[in-house]
Amino acid sequence: MSRIFTTSFASVYPLYVTKAEKKGRTKAEVDQVIEWLTGFDEAALGEHLAAGTTFEDFFAQAHLNPHASAITGVVCGIRVEDVEDPLMQQIRYLDKLVDELAKGRSMEKILRA
């Protein structure tokens, strides 16, 4: 089992926000991307952050967007569509969405509209 599975989502979330903000994007946009992928609105996301939910439990409780499989590309040198472990793939989906946000892609493209 990968160490990231038992890492609290709250410990990584600020890194996502910082990455986006360094490139002129906002925390609200990060939250929007997370909500699109997981179905967690602001209140649910806040509860997970406050509770220190692990990535494993975070994604176990998520209602993954039916269009998540449209997320393709490379994160950390790994093609997200080729990741075999379902949980790791979901984590990589989120990494990829935050990467796209930080790279200045339009929200419409990021959310696979």
BELMOCOR-V721692 format. One record per backbone hydrogen bond with DSSP energy under -1.0 kcal/mol. NH is the residue of the N-H (numbers start at 1). CO is the residue of the C=O. Records with the same first field share a line. If there is no record, write none. Layout:
BEGIN
NH=CO  CO
END
This chain:
BEGIN
5=2
9=53
12=9
13=9
15=12
16=12
17=13
18=14
19=15
20=16
21=17
22=18
23=20
24=21
25=20
30=26
31=27
32=28
33=29
34=30
35=31
36=32
37=33
38=34
39=35
45=41
46=42
47=43
48=44
49=45
50=46
51=47
53=48
55=7
56=5
58=54
59=55
60=56
61=57
63=38
65=37
68=65
70=67
71=68
75=78
78=75
80=73
82=79
83=80
89=85
90=86
91=87
92=88
93=89
94=90
95=91
96=92
97=93
98=94
99=95
100=96
101=97
102=98
103=99
104=101
105=100
110=106
111=107
112=109
113=108
END
